[in-house]
Amino acid sequence: KAGLIDASHAHMDLGSFVLDARGVRWAVDLGWQHYTGLEQRGLDLWSYRQDADRWTVFRLGPEAHNILRFDGGPQEVGANVPIADFAARVSDRHTTVDLSSAYRGSVSAVRRTVKLEGNERIEISDTWTTGDKPVDVAWQWLTRAEVTITSAGATLKENGETLFLRVVAPAAGWSITVEDTKDLLRSYDEPNPGLRRLVLHMRSEAGSEGQIVVSAEPGSRLTP
């Protein structure tokens, strides 16, 4: 996802993606929640200010999207994220978005590249530059699959299929948690049965170049 946050009906999801492989949607986007019930609860959904009610709704704000977070903060609603690079050659199939404007005040020079290697392996590469203070980085992945944390990353299983997530970089200093998203909901949020949020955590030191690279590759069909 490139473009704007403060466009009509947009979500706080710059850099987000979905991933399908072997008939399974491994990285999901929930879509919208019907506005009527939210407005009846008193939420102003039509303000796109940084502190607007809109971004507190789970499906609309940053909590429910496959994005980067720095120090747990939201993205900047005035951001305008362009596609910085694109290639569709057999030997090089990738798209890069320049997310820098989405994280002003936290980090700079933020880029996300999604690359297809071969016919199935996907590599998601994020880079950024920190300022004069360290930041805590969270890399979010929303899924309905069962998740097992491994020494290399995580294994996802759904409908008899497997997807292996491997943390290529950094080599050390990272950890993964898996959260039941029902614990993230407010009273006005609709439930999302079976939805989990996998989060890769790391710390990026002050005045440094940070990087997260994760590969996603489906494995052999599971035995029923």
C-alpha positions as CSV (number, residue, x, y, z in Angstrom):
1,K,0.0,0.0,0.0
2,A,1.3,3.4,-1.1
3,G,-0.5,6.7,-1.4
4,L,-2.3,8.6,1.4
5,I,-3.8,8.0,4.8
6,D,-6.0,11.1,4.8
7,A,-7.8,10.2,1.6
8,S,-11.6,9.4,1.8
9,H,-12.2,6.1,3.7
10,A,-8.5,5.3,3.9
11,H,-6.9,3.4,6.7
12,M,-3.6,3.9,8.6
13,D,-1.9,1.2,6.6
14,L,1.0,2.6,4.6
15,G,3.3,-0.1,3.5
16,S,0.8,-2.8,4.3
17,F,0.3,-5.9,2.2
18,V,-1.6,-9.2,1.9
19,L,0.0,-12.5,1.0
20,D,-1.7,-15.5,-0.7
21,A,0.0,-18.8,-1.4
22,R,-1.4,-22.3,-2.2
23,G,-5.0,-21.2,-1.6
24,V,-4.4,-19.6,1.8
25,R,-4.3,-15.9,2.7
26,W,-1.4,-15.9,5.1
27,A,-1.2,-12.1,5.7
28,V,-4.7,-10.6,5.9
29,D,-6.3,-7.2,5.7
30,L,-9.6,-7.1,7.6
31,G,-11.2,-4.3,5.5
32,W,-13.6,-1.9,7.1
33,Q,-16.1,-1.9,9.9
34,H,-19.6,-0.6,9.2
35,Y,-19.7,3.0,10.1
36,T,-23.3,3.2,11.4
37,G,-22.6,1.3,14.7
38,L,-19.5,3.3,15.3
39,E,-21.3,6.6,14.8
40,Q,-24.1,5.5,17.1
41,R,-21.4,5.1,19.8
42,G,-20.4,8.7,19.3
43,L,-17.3,8.3,17.2
44,D,-16.4,11.0,14.7
45,L,-15.2,9.0,11.7
46,W,-14.9,12.0,9.4
47,S,-12.0,13.8,11.0
48,Y,-8.6,12.7,9.7
49,R,-6.6,14.6,12.3
50,Q,-3.6,12.8,13.9
51,D,-5.6,12.3,17.1
52,A,-9.0,11.6,15.4
53,D,-11.4,8.9,16.7
54,R,-11.1,7.2,13.4
55,W,-7.6,5.8,14.1
56,T,-8.8,4.2,17.4
57,V,-11.0,1.8,15.6
58,F,-9.0,-1.5,15.3
59,R,-9.7,-2.2,11.7
60,L,-9.0,1.4,10.6
61,G,-6.0,2.3,12.7
62,P,-2.4,1.0,12.8
63,E,-3.0,-2.0,15.1
64,A,-4.6,-4.2,12.5
65,H,-2.3,-3.8,9.6
66,N,0.9,-5.4,8.3
67,I,3.1,-2.4,8.9
68,L,6.2,-1.1,10.7
69,R,5.8,0.7,14.0
70,F,8.4,2.8,15.8
71,D,8.1,3.2,19.6
72,G,4.6,2.0,19.3
73,G,3.5,5.1,17.6
74,P,1.0,5.7,14.7
75,Q,1.9,6.7,11.2
76,E,1.6,10.4,10.2
77,V,-1.8,11.1,8.7
78,G,-0.4,13.7,6.3
79,A,2.0,11.3,4.7
80,N,2.2,10.8,1.0
81,V,4.0,7.5,0.1
82,P,5.2,7.0,-3.4
83,I,6.3,3.9,-5.2
84,A,10.0,4.6,-5.4
85,D,11.1,1.6,-7.6
86,F,9.5,-1.2,-9.5
87,A,10.8,-4.0,-11.7
88,A,8.9,-6.8,-13.5
89,R,11.7,-8.7,-15.1
90,V,12.0,-12.5,-14.7
91,S,15.3,-12.0,-13.0
92,D,14.0,-9.1,-10.8
93,R,10.4,-8.7,-9.6
94,H,10.1,-6.2,-6.8
95,T,8.3,-3.0,-5.6
96,T,9.7,-0.4,-3.3
97,V,7.7,2.2,-1.4
98,D,9.2,5.2,0.3
99,L,7.6,5.4,3.7
100,S,9.8,8.2,5.1
101,S,6.9,10.7,5.3
102,A,4.8,8.3,7.4
103,Y,7.3,8.3,10.3
104,R,8.6,11.9,10.6
105,G,9.9,12.6,14.0
106,S,10.8,8.9,14.7
107,V,13.1,7.8,11.9
108,S,14.0,8.8,8.4
109,A,14.7,7.3,5.0
110,V,12.2,4.5,5.6
111,R,11.8,2.1,2.6
112,R,9.9,-1.2,2.2
113,T,10.7,-3.6,-0.7
114,V,8.7,-6.6,-1.5
115,K,10.4,-9.0,-3.8
116,L,9.3,-12.2,-5.5
117,E,12.1,-14.7,-5.8
118,G,11.4,-17.7,-8.0
119,N,7.7,-18.7,-8.2
120,E,6.8,-18.7,-4.5
121,R,9.4,-17.2,-2.1
122,I,8.7,-13.6,-1.0
123,E,11.2,-11.4,0.7
124,I,10.1,-8.3,2.6
125,S,12.9,-5.9,3.3
126,D,12.6,-2.8,5.5
127,T,15.3,-0.2,6.0
128,W,15.4,3.1,8.1
129,T,17.7,5.6,9.7
130,T,17.5,6.6,13.3
131,G,18.1,10.0,14.7
132,D,19.7,11.0,18.0
133,K,17.8,8.4,20.1
134,P,17.2,4.7,19.9
135,V,13.8,3.4,18.9
136,D,11.9,0.2,19.5
137,V,10.8,-1.3,16.2
138,A,7.7,-3.5,15.7
139,W,7.1,-5.4,12.5
140,Q,3.5,-6.6,12.3
141,W,1.9,-9.5,10.5
142,L,-1.9,-10.3,10.9
143,T,-2.9,-13.9,10.2
144,R,-5.6,-16.4,10.9
145,A,-3.1,-19.3,10.7
146,E,-1.8,-21.2,13.7
147,V,1.6,-19.8,14.5
148,T,4.6,-21.5,16.1
149,I,7.7,-19.5,16.9
150,T,10.9,-21.0,15.8
151,S,14.6,-20.2,16.2
152,A,14.6,-18.9,12.6
153,G,11.3,-17.0,12.8
154,A,7.9,-18.6,12.7
155,T,5.9,-21.4,11.1
156,L,2.3,-20.7,10.0
157,K,-0.2,-23.6,9.4
158,E,-3.7,-23.4,7.9
159,N,-5.9,-25.6,5.7
160,G,-3.2,-28.3,5.5
161,E,-0.6,-25.9,4.2
162,T,2.5,-24.4,5.8
163,L,4.3,-21.1,5.4
164,F,7.8,-20.6,6.8
165,L,8.8,-17.1,7.9
166,R,12.5,-16.7,8.3
167,V,14.2,-13.6,9.8
168,V,17.1,-13.0,7.4
169,A,18.2,-9.8,9.1
170,P,19.1,-8.7,11.7
171,A,21.2,-11.8,12.6
172,A,20.5,-11.3,16.3
173,G,18.8,-9.0,18.7
174,W,15.2,-9.8,17.6
175,S,12.3,-11.6,19.2
176,I,8.8,-12.6,18.1
177,T,5.5,-12.5,20.0
178,V,2.1,-13.8,18.9
179,E,-0.9,-11.9,20.3
180,D,-4.6,-12.7,20.3
181,T,-6.1,-9.7,18.8
182,K,-9.3,-9.8,20.9
183,D,-7.1,-8.3,23.6
184,L,-6.5,-5.2,21.4
185,L,-10.1,-4.4,20.8
186,R,-12.2,-1.6,22.3
187,S,-15.9,-1.8,23.2
188,Y,-16.9,-0.5,19.8
189,D,-14.7,-2.9,17.7
190,E,-16.3,-5.8,15.9
191,P,-14.7,-9.2,16.8
192,N,-12.3,-10.9,14.4
193,P,-12.4,-14.6,15.4
194,G,-9.2,-16.5,15.0
195,L,-7.1,-13.5,14.1
196,R,-3.6,-13.3,15.5
197,R,-0.9,-10.6,15.3
198,L,2.6,-11.8,14.9
199,V,5.1,-9.1,15.9
200,L,8.8,-9.1,15.4
201,H,10.5,-6.8,17.9
202,M,14.0,-5.3,17.8
203,R,15.8,-2.2,19.1
204,S,17.5,0.2,16.7
205,E,20.3,2.2,18.2
206,A,20.7,6.0,17.8
207,G,22.5,7.3,14.7
208,S,22.3,3.9,12.9
209,E,21.0,2.2,9.8
210,G,18.3,-0.3,10.8
211,Q,17.1,-3.2,8.8
212,I,14.5,-6.1,8.9
213,V,14.4,-8.7,6.2
214,V,11.9,-11.5,6.4
215,S,11.4,-14.3,3.8
216,A,8.1,-16.1,3.4
217,E,8.0,-19.4,1.6
218,P,5.3,-22.1,1.5
219,G,6.4,-25.6,2.5
220,S,5.3,-29.2,1.8
221,R,1.6,-30.0,2.2
222,L,0.9,-31.3,5.7
223,T,-0.4,-34.8,6.4
224,P,-4.1,-34.6,7.1
